[in-house]
Amino acid sequence: MSDVADRAEWRIAKDIELAMAHARKTPQLEADGHCHYCDDDVAHRKLFCNIDCRDDYQREQEAKRRAGC
């Protein structure tokens, strides 16, 4: 019975390791003073100029992920 538990524990550890490696590879946006969607100037430490740009950016990125880009 411990064999099954050992294999399950090993599988869980591997799944967590793979998920963490994937999360580390995912690029993160950095605030650079410009909206990441429309390139307008934004306040310091902001990524987007408004909610619409943020939502449009997220939709565009999700479409790219689905398309495999």
PDB file with SEQRES, HELIX, SHEET and CRYST1 records, atoms N, CA, C and O in Angstrom:
SEQRES   1 A   69  MET SER ASP VAL ALA ASP ARG ALA GLU TRP ARG ILE ALA          
SEQRES   2 A   69  LYS ASP ILE GLU LEU ALA MET ALA HIS ALA ARG LYS THR          
SEQRES   3 A   69  PRO GLN LEU GLU ALA ASP GLY HIS CYS HIS TYR CYS ASP          
SEQRES   4 A   69  ASP ASP VAL ALA HIS ARG LYS LEU PHE CYS ASN ILE ASP          
SEQRES   5 A   69  CYS ARG ASP ASP TYR GLN ARG GLU GLN GLU ALA LYS ARG          
SEQRES   6 A   69  ARG ALA GLY CYS                                              
HELIX    1 AA1 SER A    2  LYS A   25  1                                  24    
HELIX    2 AA2 ILE A   51  ALA A   67  1                                  17    
CRYST1    1.000    1.000    1.000  90.00  90.00  90.00 P 1           1          
ATOM      1  N   MET A   1       0.821  -1.197   0.000  1.00  0.00           N  
ATOM      2  CA  MET A   1       0.000   0.000   0.000  1.00  0.00           C  
ATOM      3  C   MET A   1       0.862   1.257   0.000  1.00  0.00           C  
ATOM      4  O   MET A   1       0.492   2.266  -0.599  1.00  0.00           O  
ATOM      5  N   SER A   2       2.014   1.198   0.672  1.00  0.00           N  
ATOM      6  CA  SER A   2       2.874   2.379   0.706  1.00  0.00           C  
ATOM      7  C   SER A   2       3.465   2.661  -0.672  1.00  0.00           C  
ATOM      8  O   SER A   2       3.821   3.801  -0.971  1.00  0.00           O  
ATOM      9  N   ASP A   3       3.572   1.637  -1.510  1.00  0.00           N  
ATOM     10  CA  ASP A   3       4.063   1.823  -2.870  1.00  0.00           C  
ATOM     11  C   ASP A   3       3.162   2.779  -3.653  1.00  0.00           C  
ATOM     12  O   ASP A   3       3.648   3.665  -4.356  1.00  0.00           O  
ATOM     13  N   VAL A   4       1.867   2.594  -3.529  1.00  0.00           N  
ATOM     14  CA  VAL A   4       0.896   3.447  -4.211  1.00  0.00           C  
ATOM     15  C   VAL A   4       0.998   4.873  -3.680  1.00  0.00           C  
ATOM     16  O   VAL A   4       0.990   5.829  -4.456  1.00  0.00           O  
ATOM     17  N   ALA A   5       1.091   5.014  -2.386  1.00  0.00           N  
ATOM     18  CA  ALA A   5       1.203   6.338  -1.771  1.00  0.00           C  
ATOM     19  C   ALA A   5       2.505   7.021  -2.181  1.00  0.00           C  
ATOM     20  O   ALA A   5       2.524   8.226  -2.437  1.00  0.00           O  
ATOM     21  N   ASP A   6       3.585   6.257  -2.244  1.00  0.00           N  
ATOM     22  CA  ASP A   6       4.870   6.824  -2.658  1.00  0.00           C  
ATOM     23  C   ASP A   6       4.817   7.324  -4.101  1.00  0.00           C  
ATOM     24  O   ASP A   6       5.325   8.403  -4.410  1.00  0.00           O  
ATOM     25  N   ARG A   7       4.202   6.537  -4.978  1.00  0.00           N  
ATOM     26  CA  ARG A   7       4.086   6.962  -6.376  1.00  0.00           C  
ATOM     27  C   ARG A   7       3.193   8.188  -6.515  1.00  0.00           C  
ATOM     28  O   ARG A   7       3.478   9.082  -7.311  1.00  0.00           O  
ATOM     29  N   ALA A   8       2.123   8.228  -5.747  1.00  0.00           N  
ATOM     30  CA  ALA A   8       1.228   9.386  -5.788  1.00  0.00           C  
ATOM     31  C   ALA A   8       1.944  10.640  -5.287  1.00  0.00           C  
ATOM     32  O   ALA A   8       1.805  11.716  -5.869  1.00  0.00           O  
ATOM     33  N   GLU A   9       2.699  10.496  -4.219  1.00  0.00           N  
ATOM     34  CA  GLU A   9       3.454  11.629  -3.678  1.00  0.00           C  
ATOM     35  C   GLU A   9       4.484  12.117  -4.694  1.00  0.00           C  
ATOM     36  O   GLU A   9       4.662  13.324  -4.864  1.00  0.00           O  
ATOM     37  N   TRP A  10       5.164  11.191  -5.371  1.00  0.00           N  
ATOM     38  CA  TRP A  10       6.150  11.553  -6.383  1.00  0.00           C  
ATOM     39  C   TRP A  10       5.483  12.286  -7.543  1.00  0.00           C  
ATOM     40  O   TRP A  10       6.017  13.276  -8.043  1.00  0.00           O  
ATOM     41  N   ARG A  11       4.317  11.801  -7.973  1.00  0.00           N  
ATOM     42  CA  ARG A  11       3.592  12.418  -9.092  1.00  0.00           C  
ATOM     43  C   ARG A  11       3.153  13.839  -8.737  1.00  0.00           C  
ATOM     44  O   ARG A  11       3.263  14.747  -9.561  1.00  0.00           O  
ATOM     45  N   ILE A  12       2.663  14.031  -7.526  1.00  0.00           N  
ATOM     46  CA  ILE A  12       2.237  15.359  -7.074  1.00  0.00           C  
ATOM     47  C   ILE A  12       3.429  16.310  -7.047  1.00  0.00           C  
ATOM     48  O   ILE A  12       3.322  17.453  -7.490  1.00  0.00           O  
ATOM     49  N   ALA A  13       4.551  15.848  -6.536  1.00  0.00           N  
ATOM     50  CA  ALA A  13       5.755  16.684  -6.479  1.00  0.00           C  
ATOM     51  C   ALA A  13       6.203  17.077  -7.888  1.00  0.00           C  
ATOM     52  O   ALA A  13       6.599  18.220  -8.113  1.00  0.00           O  
ATOM     53  N   LYS A  14       6.143  16.144  -8.831  1.00  0.00           N  
ATOM     54  CA  LYS A  14       6.520  16.436 -10.216  1.00  0.00           C  
ATOM     55  C   LYS A  14       5.566  17.449 -10.844  1.00  0.00           C  
ATOM     56  O   LYS A  14       6.004  18.362 -11.543  1.00  0.00           O  
ATOM     57  N   ASP A  15       4.270  17.292 -10.599  1.00  0.00           N  
ATOM     58  CA  ASP A  15       3.287  18.234 -11.140  1.00  0.00           C  
ATOM     59  C   ASP A  15       3.519  19.641 -10.601  1.00  0.00           C  
ATOM     60  O   ASP A  15       3.438  20.615 -11.350  1.00  0.00           O  
ATOM     61  N   ILE A  16       3.802  19.750  -9.319  1.00  0.00           N  
ATOM     62  CA  ILE A  16       4.077  21.055  -8.710  1.00  0.00           C  
ATOM     63  C   ILE A  16       5.350  21.651  -9.299  1.00  0.00           C  
ATOM     64  O   ILE A  16       5.396  22.841  -9.609  1.00  0.00           O  
ATOM     65  N   GLU A  17       6.370  20.835  -9.454  1.00  0.00           N  
ATOM     66  CA  GLU A  17       7.642  21.297 -10.022  1.00  0.00           C  
ATOM     67  C   GLU A  17       7.451  21.827 -11.443  1.00  0.00           C  
ATOM     68  O   GLU A  17       7.989  22.878 -11.792  1.00  0.00           O  
ATOM     69  N   LEU A  18       6.688  21.104 -12.260  1.00  0.00           N  
ATOM     70  CA  LEU A  18       6.434  21.544 -13.632  1.00  0.00           C  
ATOM     71  C   LEU A  18       5.624  22.833 -13.669  1.00  0.00           C  
ATOM     72  O   LEU A  18       5.911  23.723 -14.469  1.00  0.00           O  
ATOM     73  N   ALA A  19       4.618  22.940 -12.813  1.00  0.00           N  
ATOM     74  CA  ALA A  19       3.793  24.148 -12.766  1.00  0.00           C  
ATOM     75  C   ALA A  19       4.617  25.361 -12.348  1.00  0.00           C  
ATOM     76  O   ALA A  19       4.451  26.448 -12.901  1.00  0.00           O  
ATOM     77  N   MET A  20       5.497  25.177 -11.382  1.00  0.00           N  
ATOM     78  CA  MET A  20       6.340  26.283 -10.927  1.00  0.00           C  
ATOM     79  C   MET A  20       7.333  26.690 -12.015  1.00  0.00           C  
ATOM     80  O   MET A  20       7.596  27.879 -12.194  1.00  0.00           O  
ATOM     81  N   ALA A  21       7.879  25.735 -12.732  1.00  0.00           N  
ATOM     82  CA  ALA A  21       8.810  26.054 -13.818  1.00  0.00           C  
ATOM     83  C   ALA A  21       8.099  26.838 -14.916  1.00  0.00           C  
ATOM     84  O   ALA A  21       8.661  27.781 -15.474  1.00  0.00           O  
ATOM     85  N   HIS A  22       6.874  26.451 -15.221  1.00  0.00           N  
ATOM     86  CA  HIS A  22       6.096  27.170 -16.229  1.00  0.00           C  
ATOM     87  C   HIS A  22       5.787  28.592 -15.769  1.00  0.00           C  
ATOM     88  O   HIS A  22       5.876  29.534 -16.557  1.00  0.00           O  
ATOM     89  N   ALA A  23       5.430  28.750 -14.509  1.00  0.00           N  
ATOM     90  CA  ALA A  23       5.113  30.078 -13.972  1.00  0.00           C  
ATOM     91  C   ALA A  23       6.339  30.985 -14.009  1.00  0.00           C  
ATOM     92  O   ALA A  23       6.207  32.186 -14.243  1.00  0.00           O  
ATOM     93  N   ARG A  24       7.503  30.441 -13.785  1.00  0.00           N  
ATOM     94  CA  ARG A  24       8.735  31.245 -13.818  1.00  0.00           C  
ATOM     95  C   ARG A  24       9.058  31.703 -15.239  1.00  0.00           C  
ATOM     96  O   ARG A  24       9.624  32.780 -15.427  1.00  0.00           O  
ATOM     97  N   LYS A  25       8.707  30.899 -16.236  1.00  0.00           N  
ATOM     98  CA  LYS A  25       9.007  31.241 -17.623  1.00  0.00           C  
ATOM     99  C   LYS A  25       8.026  32.257 -18.195  1.00  0.00           C  
ATOM    100  O   LYS A  25       8.340  32.914 -19.188  1.00  0.00           O  
ATOM    101  N   THR A  26       6.850  32.403 -17.595  1.00  0.00           N  
ATOM    102  CA  THR A  26       5.843  33.318 -18.105  1.00  0.00           C  
ATOM    103  C   THR A  26       6.313  34.755 -17.924  1.00  0.00           C  
ATOM    104  O   THR A  26       6.571  35.179 -16.797  1.00  0.00           O  
ATOM    105  N   PRO A  27       6.429  35.508 -19.006  1.00  0.00           N  
ATOM    106  CA  PRO A  27       6.900  36.889 -18.880  1.00  0.00           C  
ATOM    107  C   PRO A  27       5.897  37.762 -18.128  1.00  0.00           C  
ATOM    108  O   PRO A  27       4.686  37.616 -18.290  1.00  0.00           O  
ATOM    109  N   GLN A  28       6.412  38.656 -17.318  1.00  0.00           N  
ATOM    110  CA  GLN A  28       5.584  39.575 -16.544  1.00  0.00           C  
ATOM    111  C   GLN A  28       5.734  40.976 -17.118  1.00  0.00           C  
ATOM    112  O   GLN A  28       6.827  41.375 -17.521  1.00  0.00           O  
ATOM    113  N   LEU A  29       4.641  41.714 -17.153  1.00  0.00           N  
ATOM    114  CA  LEU A  29       4.691  43.095 -17.622  1.00  0.00           C  
ATOM    115  C   LEU A  29       5.367  43.971 -16.581  1.00  0.00           C  
ATOM    116  O   LEU A  29       5.224  43.751 -15.379  1.00  0.00           O  
ATOM    117  N   GLU A  30       6.098  44.957 -17.055  1.00  0.00           N  
ATOM    118  CA  GLU A  30       6.741  45.911 -16.156  1.00  0.00           C  
ATOM    119  C   GLU A  30       6.229  47.303 -16.478  1.00  0.00           C  
ATOM    120  O   GLU A  30       6.071  47.656 -17.647  1.00  0.00           O  
ATOM    121  N   ALA A  31       5.968  48.098 -15.444  1.00  0.00           N  
ATOM    122  CA  ALA A  31       5.508  49.470 -15.632  1.00  0.00           C  
ATOM    123  C   ALA A  31       6.656  50.300 -16.201  1.00  0.00           C  
ATOM    124  O   ALA A  31       7.730  50.385 -15.605  1.00  0.00           O  
ATOM    125  N   ASP A  32       6.417  50.911 -17.359  1.00  0.00           N  
ATOM    126  CA  ASP A  32       7.462  51.722 -17.992  1.00  0.00           C  
ATOM    127  C   ASP A  32       6.979  53.131 -18.335  1.00  0.00           C  
ATOM    128  O   ASP A  32       7.637  53.849 -19.088  1.00  0.00           O  
ATOM    129  N   GLY A  33       5.828  53.525 -17.782  1.00  0.00           N  
ATOM    130  CA  GLY A  33       5.302  54.864 -18.041  1.00  0.00           C  
ATOM    131  C   GLY A  33       4.415  54.953 -19.264  1.00  0.00           C  
ATOM    132  O   GLY A  33       3.922  56.030 -19.597  1.00  0.00           O  
ATOM    133  N   HIS A  34       4.202  53.814 -19.947  1.00  0.00           N  
ATOM    134  CA  HIS A  34       3.347  53.778 -21.128  1.00  0.00           C  
ATOM    135  C   HIS A  34       2.351  52.628 -20.996  1.00  0.00           C  
ATOM    136  O   HIS A  34       2.654  51.587 -20.412  1.00  0.00           O  
ATOM    137  N   CYS A  35       1.160  52.839 -21.550  1.00  0.00           N  
ATOM    138  CA  CYS A  35       0.139  51.789 -21.575  1.00  0.00           C  
ATOM    139  C   CYS A  35       0.652  50.648 -22.450  1.00  0.00           C  
ATOM    140  O   CYS A  35       1.156  50.888 -23.547  1.00  0.00           O  
ATOM    141  N   HIS A  36       0.530  49.426 -21.979  1.00  0.00           N  
ATOM    142  CA  HIS A  36       1.014  48.266 -22.730  1.00  0.00           C  
ATOM    143  C   HIS A  36       0.108  47.908 -23.897  1.00  0.00           C  
ATOM    144  O   HIS A  36       0.462  47.059 -24.716  1.00  0.00           O  
ATOM    145  N   TYR A  37      -1.067  48.550 -23.985  1.00  0.00           N  
ATOM    146  CA  TYR A  37      -1.966  48.259 -25.099  1.00  0.00           C  
ATOM    147  C   TYR A  37      -1.948  49.363 -26.157  1.00  0.00           C  
ATOM    148  O   TYR A  37      -1.770  49.082 -27.342  1.00  0.00           O  
ATOM    149  N   CYS A  38      -2.132  50.624 -25.734  1.00  0.00           N  
ATOM    150  CA  CYS A  38      -2.233  51.715 -26.711  1.00  0.00           C  
ATOM    151  C   CYS A  38      -1.015  52.628 -26.731  1.00  0.00           C  
ATOM    152  O   CYS A  38      -0.935  53.523 -27.572  1.00  0.00           O  
ATOM    153  N   ASP A  39      -0.069  52.423 -25.825  1.00  0.00           N  
ATOM    154  CA  ASP A  39       1.186  53.168 -25.756  1.00  0.00           C  
ATOM    155  C   ASP A  39       1.031  54.627 -25.319  1.00  0.00           C  
ATOM    156  O   ASP A  39       1.959  55.416 -25.495  1.00  0.00           O  
ATOM    157  N   ASP A  40      -0.122  55.002 -24.754  1.00  0.00           N  
ATOM    158  CA  ASP A  40      -0.281  56.343 -24.180  1.00  0.00           C  
ATOM    159  C   ASP A  40       0.524  56.442 -22.893  1.00  0.00           C  
ATOM    160  O   ASP A  40       0.847  55.429 -22.272  1.00  0.00           O  
ATOM    161  N   ASP A  41       0.844  57.664 -22.497  1.00  0.00           N  
ATOM    162  CA  ASP A  41       1.525  57.881 -21.218  1.00  0.00           C  
ATOM    163  C   ASP A  41       0.584  57.533 -20.067  1.00  0.00           C  
ATOM    164  O   ASP A  41      -0.609  57.829 -20.125  1.00  0.00           O  
ATOM    165  N   VAL A  42       1.120  56.909 -19.030  1.00  0.00           N  
ATOM    166  CA  VAL A  42       0.329  56.571 -17.841  1.00  0.00           C  
ATOM    167  C   VAL A  42       1.093  56.984 -16.592  1.00  0.00           C  
ATOM    168  O   VAL A  42       2.295  57.250 -16.637  1.00  0.00           O  
ATOM    169  N   ALA A  43       0.375  57.032 -15.479  1.00  0.00           N  
ATOM    170  CA  ALA A  43       0.986  57.388 -14.201  1.00  0.00           C  
ATOM    171  C   ALA A  43       2.027  56.335 -13.819  1.00  0.00           C  
ATOM    172  O   ALA A  43       1.958  55.183 -14.247  1.00  0.00           O  
ATOM    173  N   HIS A  44       2.969  56.751 -13.021  1.00  0.00           N  
ATOM    174  CA  HIS A  44       4.042  55.879 -12.546  1.00  0.00           C  
ATOM    175  C   HIS A  44       3.467  54.609 -11.916  1.00  0.00           C  
ATOM    176  O   HIS A  44       2.504  54.675 -11.152  1.00  0.00           O  
ATOM    177  N   ARG A  45       4.056  53.459 -12.237  1.00  0.00           N  
ATOM    178  CA  ARG A  45       3.722  52.150 -11.679  1.00  0.00           C  
ATOM    179  C   ARG A  45       2.373  51.618 -12.161  1.00  0.00           C  
ATOM    180  O   ARG A  45       1.800  50.738 -11.519  1.00  0.00           O  
ATOM    181  N   LYS A  46       1.861  52.128 -13.264  1.00  0.00           N  
ATOM    182  CA  LYS A  46       0.635  51.589 -13.856  1.00  0.00           C  
ATOM    183  C   LYS A  46       0.999  50.884 -15.155  1.00  0.00           C  
ATOM    184  O   LYS A  46       1.950  51.268 -15.836  1.00  0.00           O  
ATOM    185  N   LEU A  47       0.241  49.855 -15.490  1.00  0.00           N  
ATOM    186  CA  LEU A  47       0.503  49.096 -16.708  1.00  0.00           C  
ATOM    187  C   LEU A  47      -0.371  49.542 -17.875  1.00  0.00           C  
ATOM    188  O   LEU A  47       0.041  49.458 -19.032  1.00  0.00           O  
ATOM    189  N   PHE A  48      -1.576  50.016 -17.571  1.00  0.00           N  
ATOM    190  CA  PHE A  48      -2.539  50.399 -18.599  1.00  0.00           C  
ATOM    191  C   PHE A  48      -3.145  51.752 -18.252  1.00  0.00           C  
ATOM    192  O   PHE A  48      -3.194  52.141 -17.085  1.00  0.00           O  
ATOM    193  N   CYS A  49      -3.613  52.473 -19.289  1.00  0.00           N  
ATOM    194  CA  CYS A  49      -4.167  53.803 -19.045  1.00  0.00           C  
ATOM    195  C   CYS A  49      -5.589  53.729 -18.498  1.00  0.00           C  
ATOM    196  O   CYS A  49      -6.028  54.646 -17.804  1.00  0.00           O  
ATOM    197  N   ASN A  50      -6.315  52.656 -18.799  1.00  0.00           N  
ATOM    198  CA  ASN A  50      -7.669  52.497 -18.265  1.00  0.00           C  
ATOM    199  C   ASN A  50      -8.072  51.019 -18.303  1.00  0.00           C  
ATOM    200  O   ASN A  50      -7.334  50.161 -18.788  1.00  0.00           O  
ATOM    201  N   ILE A  51      -9.247  50.762 -17.784  1.00  0.00           N  
ATOM    202  CA  ILE A  51      -9.733  49.378 -17.692  1.00  0.00           C  
ATOM    203  C   ILE A  51      -9.972  48.777 -19.075  1.00  0.00           C  
ATOM    204  O   ILE A  51      -9.735  47.588 -19.289  1.00  0.00           O  
ATOM    205  N   ASP A  52     -10.442  49.600 -20.009  1.00  0.00           N  
ATOM    206  CA  ASP A  52     -10.709  49.096 -21.357  1.00  0.00           C  
ATOM    207  C   ASP A  52      -9.434  48.579 -22.023  1.00  0.00           C  
ATOM    208  O   ASP A  52      -9.439  47.514 -22.640  1.00  0.00           O  
ATOM    209  N   CYS A  53      -8.347  49.336 -21.895  1.00  0.00           N  
ATOM    210  CA  CYS A  53      -7.072  48.881 -22.467  1.00  0.00           C  
ATOM    211  C   CYS A  53      -6.605  47.594 -21.794  1.00  0.00           C  
ATOM    212  O   CYS A  53      -6.109  46.686 -22.460  1.00  0.00           O  
ATOM    213  N   ARG A  54      -6.763  47.518 -20.486  1.00  0.00           N  
ATOM    214  CA  ARG A  54      -6.368  46.300 -19.769  1.00  0.00           C  
ATOM    215  C   ARG A  54      -7.160  45.104 -20.274  1.00  0.00           C  
ATOM    216  O   ARG A  54      -6.593  44.050 -20.563  1.00  0.00           O  
ATOM    217  N   ASP A  55      -8.493  45.277 -20.379  1.00  0.00           N  
ATOM    218  CA  ASP A  55      -9.343  44.175 -20.830  1.00  0.00           C  
ATOM    219  C   ASP A  55      -9.028  43.778 -22.270  1.00  0.00           C  
ATOM    220  O   ASP A  55      -8.973  42.592 -22.592  1.00  0.00           O  
ATOM    221  N   ASP A  56      -8.820  44.770 -23.134  1.00  0.00           N  
ATOM    222  CA  ASP A  56      -8.476  44.474 -24.528  1.00  0.00           C  
ATOM    223  C   ASP A  56      -7.147  43.736 -24.623  1.00  0.00           C  
ATOM    224  O   ASP A  56      -7.011  42.799 -25.409  1.00  0.00           O  
ATOM    225  N   TYR A  57      -6.170  44.153 -23.829  1.00  0.00           N  
ATOM    226  CA  TYR A  57      -4.865  43.486 -23.808  1.00  0.00           C  
ATOM    227  C   TYR A  57      -5.019  42.028 -23.366  1.00  0.00           C  
ATOM    228  O   TYR A  57      -4.444  41.125 -23.973  1.00  0.00           O  
ATOM    229  N   GLN A  58      -5.796  41.809 -22.308  1.00  0.00           N  
ATOM    230  CA  GLN A  58      -5.987  40.443 -21.811  1.00  0.00           C  
ATOM    231  C   GLN A  58      -6.688  39.577 -22.852  1.00  0.00           C  
ATOM    232  O   GLN A  58      -6.317  38.418 -23.041  1.00  0.00           O  
ATOM    233  N   ARG A  59      -7.701  40.125 -23.532  1.00  0.00           N  
ATOM    234  CA  ARG A  59      -8.394  39.371 -24.577  1.00  0.00           C  
ATOM    235  C   ARG A  59      -7.434  39.020 -25.717  1.00  0.00           C  
ATOM    236  O   ARG A  59      -7.441  37.898 -26.225  1.00  0.00           O  
ATOM    237  N   GLU A  60      -6.620  39.983 -26.106  1.00  0.00           N  
ATOM    238  CA  GLU A  60      -5.661  39.758 -27.184  1.00  0.00           C  
ATOM    239  C   GLU A  60      -4.640  38.682 -26.805  1.00  0.00           C  
ATOM    240  O   GLU A  60      -4.320  37.814 -27.618  1.00  0.00           O  
ATOM    241  N   GLN A  61      -4.137  38.739 -25.590  1.00  0.00           N  
ATOM    242  CA  GLN A  61      -3.160  37.748 -25.137  1.00  0.00           C  
ATOM    243  C   GLN A  61      -3.783  36.360 -25.055  1.00  0.00           C  
ATOM    244  O   GLN A  61      -3.142  35.370 -25.407  1.00  0.00           O  
ATOM    245  N   GLU A  62      -5.025  36.283 -24.595  1.00  0.00           N  
ATOM    246  CA  GLU A  62      -5.710  34.989 -24.511  1.00  0.00           C  
ATOM    247  C   GLU A  62      -5.930  34.412 -25.909  1.00  0.00           C  
ATOM    248  O   GLU A  62      -5.771  33.208 -26.113  1.00  0.00           O  
ATOM    249  N   ALA A  63      -6.292  35.256 -26.866  1.00  0.00           N  
ATOM    250  CA  ALA A  63      -6.467  34.797 -28.247  1.00  0.00           C  
ATOM    251  C   ALA A  63      -5.140  34.280 -28.808  1.00  0.00           C  
ATOM    252  O   ALA A  63      -5.119  33.274 -29.517  1.00  0.00           O  
ATOM    253  N   LYS A  64      -4.044  34.956 -28.497  1.00  0.00           N  
ATOM    254  CA  LYS A  64      -2.724  34.498 -28.944  1.00  0.00           C  
ATOM    255  C   LYS A  64      -2.379  33.151 -28.330  1.00  0.00           C  
ATOM    256  O   LYS A  64      -1.835  32.278 -29.007  1.00  0.00           O  
ATOM    257  N   ARG A  65      -2.694  32.977 -27.042  1.00  0.00           N  
ATOM    258  CA  ARG A  65      -2.412  31.690 -26.379  1.00  0.00           C  
ATOM    259  C   ARG A  65      -3.203  30.564 -27.031  1.00  0.00           C  
ATOM    260  O   ARG A  65      -2.675  29.480 -27.278  1.00  0.00           O  
ATOM    261  N   ARG A  66      -4.493  30.837 -27.309  1.00  0.00           N  
ATOM    262  CA  ARG A  66      -5.336  29.814 -27.935  1.00  0.00           C  
ATOM    263  C   ARG A  66      -4.836  29.464 -29.330  1.00  0.00           C  
ATOM    264  O   ARG A  66      -4.926  28.313 -29.757  1.00  0.00           O  
ATOM    265  N   ALA A  67      -4.307  30.463 -30.042  1.00  0.00           N  
ATOM    266  CA  ALA A  67      -3.808  30.244 -31.402  1.00  0.00           C  
ATOM    267  C   ALA A  67      -2.415  29.618 -31.412  1.00  0.00           C  
ATOM    268  O   ALA A  67      -1.921  29.200 -32.460  1.00  0.00           O  
ATOM    269  N   GLY A  68      -1.791  29.557 -30.244  1.00  0.00           N  
ATOM    270  CA  GLY A  68      -0.466  28.954 -30.151  1.00  0.00           C  
ATOM    271  C   GLY A  68       0.665  29.898 -30.500  1.00  0.00           C  
ATOM    272  O   GLY A  68       1.763  29.458 -30.842  1.00  0.00           O  
ATOM    273  N   CYS A  69       0.408  31.179 -30.416  1.00  0.00           N  
ATOM    274  CA  CYS A  69       1.459  32.181 -30.728  1.00  0.00           C  
ATOM    275  C   CYS A  69       2.282  32.510 -29.516  1.00  0.00           C  
ATOM    276  O   CYS A  69       3.201  33.326 -29.597  1.00  0.00           O  
TER     277      CYS A  69                                                      
END                                                                             
